Amino acid sequence: MPFYAQQLGARPHELGSIFAAFAITQALPPGAKLLHLASDRFGRRVVLIAAAVGPAIGFAVSAFSWSYYSLILAREE
């Protein structure tokens, strides 16, 4: 990730915000509760597929990001 951020012209403190964006979104507790409610409503299989496809899309967007801001958006899967 540091090499990738350097290619996009990110400064050192901006690199920290890229890592923080991922950590903050992973630490949000409502996400698990929403997945639980969605699993009850739509079924476990649909939610598991969506939970696998979501990060895959985020990784693809981060691989082809064109700016620092698009990289941050991609990291907030």
C-alpha positions in Angstrom: 0.0 0.0 0.0 2.8 2.6 0.7 4.2 2.1 -2.8 0.7 2.5 -4.3 0.0 5.6 -2.3 3.4 7.1 -3.4 2.5 6.5 -7.0 -0.7 8.5 -6.4 1.2 11.3 -4.8 0.0 10.8 -1.3 2.0 12.5 1.5 3.0 10.5 4.7 0.1 11.7 6.8 -2.3 10.9 3.9 -0.9 7.3 3.9 -2.0 7.1 7.6 -5.5 8.2 6.7 -5.7 5.4 4.0 -5.0 2.8 6.7 -7.2 4.5 9.2 -10.2 4.5 6.8 -10.1 0.7 6.6 -9.7 0.3 10.4 -12.5 2.7 11.2 -15.0 1.0 8.9 -14.0 -2.5 10.2 -14.5 -1.3 13.8 -18.1 0.0 13.3 -20.3 -2.2 15.4 -23.6 -1.6 13.5 -22.2 -3.5 10.5 -22.5 -6.9 12.2 -26.0 -6.1 13.4 -27.1 -5.1 9.9 -25.7 -8.3 8.4 -27.6 -10.3 11.0 -30.9 -8.5 10.2 -30.3 -9.0 6.5 -29.5 -12.6 7.0 -32.8 -13.1 8.8 -34.7 -11.3 6.0 -33.0 -12.5 2.8 -31.3 -15.7 3.9 -27.8 -16.6 4.9 -26.6 -17.6 1.5 -27.5 -14.2 -0.1 -25.8 -12.3 2.7 -22.6 -14.5 2.5 -22.4 -13.9 -1.3 -22.8 -10.2 -0.9 -20.2 -10.1 1.9 -17.8 -11.8 -0.4 -18.5 -9.7 -3.5 -18.4 -6.4 -1.6 -14.7 -6.6 -0.6 -13.8 -8.0 -4.1 -15.3 -4.9 -5.7 -13.4 -2.7 -3.2 -10.1 -4.5 -4.0 -10.7 -4.1 -7.7 -11.5 -0.4 -7.3 -8.3 0.1 -5.2 -6.3 -1.6 -7.8 -7.4 0.8 -10.5 -7.8 3.9 -8.4 -6.7 7.1 -10.2 -6.3 9.4 -7.2 -5.7 9.5 -3.5 -9.4 10.1 -2.8 -10.6 7.2 -4.9 -8.2 5.0 -3.0 -9.7 6.1 0.3 -13.2 5.4 -1.0 -12.1 2.0 -2.1 -10.6 1.2 1.3 -14.0 1.9 3.0 -15.5 -1.3 1.8 
